[in-house]
Amino acid sequence: MLVLVAPGQGSQTPGFLTEWLELPGAADRVAAWSDAIGLDLAHYGTKADADEIRDTAVAQPLLVAAGLLSASALGDIAPGAVAGHSVGEITAAALSGVLDDAAALSLVRKRGLAMADAAAITETGMAALLGGDPEVTLPHLEKLGLTPANINGGGQIVAAGTMEQIAALEADKPEGVRRVVPLKVAGAFHTHHMRPAVDTLAEAAKALAPADPKVAYVSNKDGKAVASGAEVLERLVGQVANPVRWDLCMETFKELGVTALLELCPGGTLTGLAKRALPGVKTLALKTPADLDAARALVAEHTA
């Protein structure tokens, strides 16, 4: 059984969309998306520098566009389950049939703008903690006033809070943590700092007509597979201010009997976590179109 997963913010790198736009029809498709949401996705995916694509309002639509583009390049496939990390949940909602591509891009554009506005209120950030025991790390974060915004499994927790709190964490790591790595994001996502964005997103969601997912949609909220499109959309709205429980998503992958995990462009982060947390599960990250043949072979081997 194959699970198709979409990465979240921080996985983008300058020029990562360049080779994907060379595929037949890709440039026209991205141009249409760009016109629809008022953002030049081709420019940001090919020519913009790291600081430009770090902007939340840019990064989020760019990542969803990349996920949808790379998924379509695989052809008509039928994964057993889909999931996305943070903003990747919107990509997953489109892949599962809850939203069409246009609705997904419209929603993520509004999400990115709302979260950028919320992040501008206070200077905040996020940092990944590599190694350590959660029973030691979590109380340490609480002591520093930080939120465990992403509990990713595989020995990784991402802390979020003000830049002063992040600096305090770098100076005072929890026992057992090897490194504290600042992330390429512009805010304390999935914390109370994002609450102003929830109302904006809830209003945007009212205009959408979600369908029920055609395949198992595994939610960041609690790792549960959600069968109702309306509930998927409700969770997408609330999730911007609540922690990502990717560890629980991977537990559900195990329960579902997943044998292979394929990560959409710009892949790498989620396959890395799966290699540590899901031994025996084959993994592949779509980084460039050169990975498509191997990905199609993996799909053929692990889908009915």
C-alpha positions as a Markdown table, in Angstrom:
| # | Residue | x | y | z |
|---|---|---|---|---|
| 1 | Met | 0.0 | 0.0 | 0.0 |
| 2 | Leu | 1.3 | 3.4 | -1.0 |
| 3 | Val | 0.9 | 6.7 | 0.9 |
| 4 | Leu | 1.4 | 9.9 | -1.1 |
| 5 | Val | 2.7 | 12.8 | 1.1 |
| 6 | Ala | 3.2 | 16.5 | 0.5 |
| 7 | Pro | 6.0 | 18.5 | 2.4 |
| 8 | Gly | 5.5 | 21.7 | 4.3 |
| 9 | Gln | 7.0 | 25.1 | 4.5 |
| 10 | Gly | 10.8 | 25.3 | 4.8 |
| 11 | Ser | 11.3 | 22.6 | 2.1 |
| 12 | Gln | 11.5 | 25.1 | -0.7 |
| 13 | Thr | 14.8 | 26.1 | -2.3 |
| 14 | Pro | 15.7 | 28.7 | -5.0 |
| 15 | Gly | 14.9 | 27.4 | -8.5 |
| 16 | Phe | 13.3 | 24.1 | -7.4 |
| 17 | Leu | 10.5 | 24.4 | -9.9 |
| 18 | Thr | 12.7 | 25.1 | -13.0 |
| 19 | Glu | 12.9 | 21.6 | -14.4 |
| 20 | Trp | 9.3 | 20.8 | -13.6 |
| 21 | Leu | 8.1 | 23.7 | -15.8 |
| 22 | Glu | 9.9 | 22.1 | -18.7 |
| 23 | Leu | 7.4 | 19.2 | -18.7 |
| 24 | Pro | 4.7 | 19.3 | -21.4 |
| 25 | Gly | 1.9 | 21.6 | -20.4 |
| 26 | Ala | 3.4 | 22.5 | -17.0 |
| 27 | Ala | 4.2 | 26.1 | -17.8 |
| 28 | Asp | 0.7 | 26.8 | -19.1 |
| 29 | Arg | -0.8 | 25.2 | -16.1 |
| 30 | Val | 1.3 | 27.2 | -13.6 |
| 31 | Ala | 0.6 | 30.4 | -15.6 |
| 32 | Ala | -3.2 | 29.8 | -15.3 |
| 33 | Trp | -2.8 | 29.2 | -11.5 |
| 34 | Ser | -0.7 | 32.3 | -11.2 |
| 35 | Asp | -3.3 | 34.4 | -13.0 |
| 36 | Ala | -6.1 | 33.0 | -10.8 |
| 37 | Ile | -4.4 | 33.8 | -7.4 |
| 38 | Gly | -2.4 | 36.9 | -8.4 |
| 39 | Leu | 1.0 | 35.5 | -7.8 |
| 40 | Asp | 3.7 | 34.7 | -10.3 |
| 41 | Leu | 4.5 | 31.2 | -9.3 |
| 42 | Ala | 6.9 | 30.6 | -12.2 |
| 43 | His | 9.0 | 33.5 | -11.2 |
| 44 | Tyr | 9.2 | 32.5 | -7.6 |
| 45 | Gly | 9.8 | 28.9 | -8.4 |
| 46 | Thr | 12.7 | 29.6 | -10.9 |
| 47 | Lys | 14.3 | 33.1 | -10.4 |
| 48 | Ala | 13.5 | 34.2 | -6.8 |
| 49 | Asp | 16.2 | 34.0 | -4.1 |
| 50 | Ala | 15.9 | 32.3 | -0.7 |
| 51 | Asp | 14.7 | 35.3 | 1.1 |
| 52 | Glu | 11.9 | 36.0 | -1.4 |
| 53 | Ile | 10.6 | 32.4 | -1.2 |
| 54 | Arg | 10.9 | 32.4 | 2.6 |
| 55 | Asp | 8.0 | 34.9 | 2.6 |
| 56 | Thr | 5.0 | 33.0 | 3.9 |
| 57 | Ala | 2.6 | 34.5 | 1.4 |
| 58 | Val | 4.8 | 33.2 | -1.4 |
| 59 | Ala | 6.1 | 29.9 | 0.0 |
| 60 | Gln | 2.8 | 28.4 | 0.7 |
| 61 | Pro | 1.1 | 28.7 | -2.7 |
| 62 | Leu | 4.4 | 27.8 | -4.3 |
| 63 | Leu | 4.7 | 24.5 | -2.4 |
| 64 | Val | 1.1 | 23.5 | -3.1 |
| 65 | Ala | 1.6 | 24.3 | -6.8 |
| 66 | Ala | 4.8 | 22.2 | -6.8 |
| 67 | Gly | 3.0 | 19.3 | -5.1 |
| 68 | Leu | 0.1 | 19.3 | -7.5 |
| 69 | Leu | 2.4 | 19.6 | -10.5 |
| 70 | Ser | 4.6 | 16.7 | -9.5 |
| 71 | Ala | 1.6 | 14.6 | -8.6 |
| 72 | Ser | 0.1 | 15.1 | -12.1 |
| 73 | Ala | 3.4 | 14.2 | -13.7 |
| 74 | Leu | 3.1 | 10.7 | -12.1 |
| 75 | Gly | -0.1 | 10.1 | -14.2 |
| 76 | Asp | -3.3 | 8.6 | -12.9 |
| 77 | Ile | -2.4 | 6.8 | -9.7 |
| 78 | Ala | -4.4 | 5.4 | -6.8 |
| 79 | Pro | -2.6 | 5.7 | -3.5 |
| 80 | Gly | -4.1 | 4.0 | -0.5 |
| 81 | Ala | -3.7 | 7.1 | 1.6 |
| 82 | Val | -2.6 | 10.8 | 1.4 |
| 83 | Ala | -1.3 | 13.2 | 3.9 |
| 84 | Gly | 0.5 | 16.5 | 4.0 |
| 85 | His | 2.7 | 18.3 | 6.6 |
| 86 | Ser | 1.3 | 21.7 | 7.6 |
| 87 | Val | 0.5 | 23.5 | 4.3 |
| 88 | Gly | 1.0 | 20.2 | 2.5 |
| 89 | Glu | -2.4 | 19.3 | 4.0 |
| 90 | Ile | -4.0 | 21.5 | 1.3 |
| 91 | Thr | -2.1 | 19.6 | -1.4 |
| 92 | Ala | -3.3 | 16.4 | 0.2 |
| 93 | Ala | -6.9 | 17.7 | 0.2 |
| 94 | Ala | -6.7 | 18.2 | -3.5 |
| 95 | Leu | -5.1 | 14.8 | -4.2 |
| 96 | Ser | -7.8 | 13.1 | -2.2 |
| 97 | Gly | -10.6 | 14.9 | -4.1 |
| 98 | Val | -11.8 | 17.1 | -1.2 |
| 99 | Leu | -10.9 | 20.3 | -3.2 |
| 100 | Asp | -10.2 | 20.8 | -6.8 |
| 101 | Asp | -6.9 | 22.4 | -7.8 |
| 102 | Ala | -8.3 | 25.9 | -8.2 |
| 103 | Ala | -10.0 | 25.8 | -4.8 |
| 104 | Ala | -6.8 | 24.5 | -3.2 |
| 105 | Leu | -4.7 | 27.3 | -4.7 |
| 106 | Ser | -7.2 | 29.9 | -3.8 |
| 107 | Leu | -7.3 | 28.6 | -0.2 |
| 108 | Val | -3.6 | 28.4 | 0.2 |
| 109 | Arg | -3.1 | 31.9 | -1.2 |
| 110 | Lys | -5.5 | 33.3 | 1.5 |
| 111 | Arg | -3.8 | 31.1 | 4.1 |
| 112 | Gly | -0.4 | 32.4 | 3.3 |
| 113 | Leu | -1.4 | 36.0 | 3.3 |
| 114 | Ala | -3.3 | 35.6 | 6.6 |
| 115 | Met | -0.5 | 33.8 | 8.3 |
| 116 | Ala | 2.0 | 36.4 | 7.0 |
| 117 | Asp | -0.1 | 39.1 | 8.6 |
| 118 | Ala | -0.3 | 37.2 | 11.9 |
| 119 | Ala | 3.4 | 36.7 | 11.8 |
| 120 | Ala | 4.0 | 40.4 | 11.3 |
| 121 | Ile | 2.4 | 41.2 | 14.7 |
| 122 | Thr | 5.4 | 39.8 | 16.7 |
| 123 | Glu | 8.8 | 38.7 | 15.4 |
| 124 | Thr | 8.6 | 34.9 | 15.7 |
| 125 | Gly | 10.3 | 31.8 | 14.3 |
| 126 | Met | 10.8 | 28.1 | 14.5 |
| 127 | Ala | 13.7 | 25.7 | 15.1 |
| 128 | Ala | 14.1 | 22.0 | 14.8 |
| 129 | Leu | 15.5 | 20.0 | 17.7 |
| 130 | Leu | 17.5 | 17.0 | 16.5 |
| 131 | Gly | 17.8 | 14.1 | 19.0 |
| 132 | Gly | 16.7 | 14.1 | 22.6 |
| 133 | Asp | 13.9 | 12.4 | 24.5 |
| 134 | Pro | 10.5 | 14.1 | 24.2 |
| 135 | Glu | 9.9 | 13.5 | 28.0 |
| 136 | Val | 12.9 | 15.8 | 28.6 |
| 137 | Thr | 12.5 | 18.1 | 25.7 |
| 138 | Leu | 8.8 | 19.1 | 26.1 |
| 139 | Pro | 9.1 | 20.3 | 29.7 |
| 140 | His | 12.2 | 22.3 | 28.7 |
| 141 | Leu | 10.3 | 24.0 | 25.9 |
| 142 | Glu | 7.5 | 24.9 | 28.3 |
| 143 | Lys | 10.0 | 26.4 | 30.7 |
| 144 | Leu | 11.3 | 28.6 | 27.9 |
| 145 | Gly | 7.8 | 29.6 | 26.9 |
| 146 | Leu | 8.1 | 27.8 | 23.5 |
| 147 | Thr | 5.4 | 25.6 | 21.8 |
| 148 | Pro | 6.2 | 22.2 | 20.3 |
| 149 | Ala | 4.6 | 23.2 | 17.0 |
| 150 | Asn | 5.6 | 20.1 | 15.1 |
| 151 | Ile | 6.0 | 16.7 | 16.8 |
| 152 | Asn | 7.5 | 15.0 | 13.8 |
| 153 | Gly | 8.6 | 11.6 | 15.1 |
| 154 | Gly | 11.9 | 10.1 | 14.1 |
| 155 | Gly | 13.6 | 12.0 | 16.9 |
| 156 | Gln | 12.5 | 15.5 | 15.8 |
| 157 | Ile | 10.5 | 18.2 | 17.5 |
| 158 | Val | 10.1 | 21.7 | 16.1 |
| 159 | Ala | 9.8 | 24.5 | 18.6 |
| 160 | Ala | 8.1 | 27.8 | 17.9 |
| 161 | Gly | 7.9 | 31.2 | 19.6 |
| 162 | Thr | 9.4 | 34.6 | 19.7 |
| 163 | Met | 12.9 | 35.2 | 18.4 |
| 164 | Glu | 14.1 | 35.9 | 21.9 |
| 165 | Gln | 12.7 | 32.5 | 23.0 |
| 166 | Ile | 14.4 | 30.8 | 20.0 |
| 167 | Ala | 17.7 | 32.4 | 21.0 |
| 168 | Ala | 17.3 | 31.2 | 24.5 |
| 169 | Leu | 16.7 | 27.7 | 23.2 |
| 170 | Glu | 19.9 | 27.8 | 21.1 |
| 171 | Ala | 21.8 | 28.9 | 24.2 |
| 172 | Asp | 20.2 | 26.3 | 26.5 |
| 173 | Lys | 19.4 | 23.1 | 24.6 |
| 174 | Pro | 17.5 | 20.3 | 26.3 |
| 175 | Glu | 19.6 | 17.5 | 27.6 |
| 176 | Gly | 20.2 | 15.0 | 24.8 |
| 177 | Val | 19.4 | 17.4 | 21.9 |
| 178 | Arg | 22.4 | 17.4 | 19.4 |
| 179 | Arg | 21.5 | 20.5 | 17.5 |
| 180 | Val | 19.0 | 23.3 | 17.3 |
| 181 | Val | 18.4 | 24.2 | 13.6 |
| 182 | Pro | 16.5 | 27.5 | 12.7 |
| 183 | Leu | 14.0 | 26.9 | 10.0 |
| 184 | Lys | 13.4 | 28.8 | 6.7 |
| 185 | Val | 10.0 | 30.1 | 7.8 |
| 186 | Ala | 8.8 | 33.6 | 8.8 |
| 187 | Gly | 6.7 | 33.0 | 11.8 |
| 188 | Ala | 5.7 | 30.7 | 14.8 |
| 189 | Phe | 3.3 | 28.6 | 12.8 |
| 190 | His | 0.9 | 26.2 | 14.5 |
| 191 | Thr | 0.9 | 28.2 | 17.8 |
| 192 | His | -1.3 | 30.8 | 19.4 |
| 193 | His | 0.6 | 33.5 | 17.4 |
| 194 | Met | -1.4 | 32.3 | 14.4 |
| 195 | Arg | -4.9 | 32.7 | 15.9 |
| 196 | Pro | -5.6 | 35.9 | 13.9 |
| 197 | Ala | -5.3 | 33.8 | 10.7 |
| 198 | Val | -7.9 | 31.3 | 11.8 |
| 199 | Asp | -10.9 | 33.7 | 11.4 |
| 200 | Thr | -9.7 | 34.8 | 8.0 |
| 201 | Leu | -9.3 | 31.2 | 6.8 |
| 202 | Ala | -12.7 | 30.2 | 8.3 |
| 203 | Glu | -14.4 | 33.0 | 6.2 |
| 204 | Ala | -12.6 | 31.9 | 3.1 |
| 205 | Ala | -13.6 | 28.3 | 3.7 |
| 206 | Lys | -17.3 | 29.3 | 3.6 |
| 207 | Ala | -17.1 | 29.8 | -0.1 |
| 208 | Leu | -15.8 | 26.2 | -0.8 |
| 209 | Ala | -17.8 | 23.1 | -1.4 |
| 210 | Pro | -15.7 | 20.2 | -0.2 |
| 211 | Ala | -16.3 | 16.6 | -1.4 |
| 212 | Asp | -15.6 | 13.6 | 0.7 |
| 213 | Pro | -12.1 | 12.2 | 0.2 |
| 214 | Lys | -11.8 | 9.3 | -2.3 |
| 215 | Val | -8.8 | 7.8 | -0.4 |
| 216 | Ala | -7.9 | 7.9 | 3.2 |
| 217 | Tyr | -6.9 | 11.4 | 4.3 |
| 218 | Val | -4.7 | 11.4 | 7.3 |
| 219 | Ser | -4.9 | 14.6 | 9.4 |
| 220 | Asn | -2.1 | 16.5 | 11.2 |
| 221 | Lys | -4.4 | 17.2 | 14.1 |
| 222 | Asp | -4.4 | 13.7 | 15.6 |
| 223 | Gly | -3.2 | 11.3 | 12.9 |
| 224 | Lys | -6.7 | 10.1 | 12.3 |
| 225 | Ala | -8.0 | 9.2 | 8.8 |
| 226 | Val | -10.9 | 11.6 | 8.1 |
| 227 | Ala | -13.8 | 10.5 | 5.9 |
| 228 | Ser | -15.8 | 13.7 | 5.6 |
| 229 | Gly | -14.8 | 16.5 | 3.3 |
| 230 | Ala | -16.5 | 19.1 | 5.5 |
| 231 | Glu | -14.4 | 17.8 | 8.5 |
| 232 | Val | -11.2 | 17.9 | 6.4 |
| 233 | Leu | -11.9 | 21.6 | 5.6 |
| 234 | Glu | -12.7 | 22.4 | 9.2 |
| 235 | Arg | -9.4 | 20.8 | 10.3 |
| 236 | Leu | -7.5 | 22.7 | 7.7 |
| 237 | Val | -8.8 | 26.0 | 9.2 |
| 238 | Gly | -8.0 | 25.2 | 12.8 |
| 239 | Gln | -4.7 | 23.5 | 12.1 |
| 240 | Val | -2.8 | 26.8 | 11.4 |
| 241 | Ala | -2.9 | 27.6 | 15.2 |
| 242 | Asn | -2.5 | 24.0 | 16.5 |
| 243 | Pro | 0.5 | 21.6 | 16.6 |
| 244 | Val | 1.3 | 19.3 | 13.7 |
| 245 | Arg | 1.3 | 15.7 | 14.9 |
| 246 | Trp | 3.3 | 14.1 | 12.1 |
| 247 | Asp | 4.4 | 11.4 | 14.6 |
| 248 | Leu | 0.7 | 10.3 | 14.9 |
| 249 | Cys | 0.3 | 10.4 | 11.1 |
| 250 | Met | 3.1 | 7.9 | 10.7 |
| 251 | Glu | 1.6 | 5.7 | 13.4 |
| 252 | Thr | -1.6 | 5.7 | 11.3 |
| 253 | Phe | 0.4 | 4.8 | 8.2 |
| 254 | Lys | 1.7 | 1.7 | 10.1 |
| 255 | Glu | -1.9 | 0.8 | 11.1 |
| 256 | Leu | -3.1 | 1.1 | 7.5 |
| 257 | Gly | -0.4 | -1.3 | 6.4 |
| 258 | Val | 1.6 | 1.2 | 4.3 |
| 259 | Thr | 4.5 | -0.5 | 2.5 |
| 260 | Ala | 5.8 | 2.6 | 0.5 |
| 261 | Leu | 5.9 | 6.3 | 1.0 |
| 262 | Leu | 6.3 | 8.7 | -1.9 |
| 263 | Glu | 6.9 | 12.4 | -1.2 |
| 264 | Leu | 6.0 | 15.0 | -3.7 |
| 265 | Cys | 8.2 | 17.9 | -4.8 |
| 266 | Pro | 10.1 | 19.4 | -3.1 |
| 267 | Gly | 10.7 | 16.0 | -1.4 |
| 268 | Gly | 13.2 | 15.0 | 1.2 |
| 269 | Thr | 12.1 | 16.1 | 4.6 |
| 270 | Leu | 9.2 | 13.6 | 5.1 |
| 271 | Thr | 11.1 | 10.7 | 3.5 |
| 272 | Gly | 13.9 | 11.4 | 6.0 |
| 273 | Leu | 11.5 | 11.1 | 8.9 |
| 274 | Ala | 10.0 | 8.0 | 7.5 |
| 275 | Lys | 13.3 | 6.2 | 7.2 |
| 276 | Arg | 13.8 | 6.6 | 10.9 |
| 277 | Ala | 10.2 | 6.0 | 12.1 |
| 278 | Leu | 8.9 | 3.5 | 9.5 |
| 279 | Pro | 11.5 | 0.8 | 9.1 |
| 280 | Gly | 10.8 | -1.6 | 6.3 |
| 281 | Val | 8.7 | 1.0 | 4.4 |
| 282 | Lys | 10.2 | 1.9 | 1.0 |
| 283 | Thr | 10.6 | 5.7 | 0.5 |
| 284 | Leu | 11.2 | 7.9 | -2.4 |
| 285 | Ala | 11.4 | 11.7 | -2.7 |
| 286 | Leu | 10.4 | 13.5 | -5.9 |
| 287 | Lys | 13.0 | 16.3 | -6.2 |
| 288 | Thr | 13.3 | 16.7 | -10.0 |
| 289 | Pro | 11.6 | 15.1 | -13.0 |
| 290 | Ala | 14.6 | 12.7 | -13.2 |
| 291 | Asp | 13.0 | 10.9 | -10.2 |
| 292 | Leu | 9.7 | 10.2 | -12.1 |
| 293 | Asp | 10.6 | 6.8 | -13.5 |
| 294 | Ala | 11.7 | 5.5 | -10.1 |
| 295 | Ala | 8.5 | 6.9 | -8.6 |
| 296 | Arg | 6.3 | 5.3 | -11.2 |
| 297 | Ala | 8.0 | 2.0 | -10.6 |
| 298 | Leu | 7.4 | 2.4 | -6.8 |
| 299 | Val | 3.7 | 3.2 | -7.5 |
| 300 | Ala | 3.3 | 0.1 | -9.7 |
| 301 | Glu | 4.9 | -2.1 | -7.1 |
| 302 | His | 2.8 | -0.8 | -4.2 |
| 303 | Thr | -0.7 | -0.2 | -5.6 |
| 304 | Ala | -3.2 | -2.7 | -6.7 |
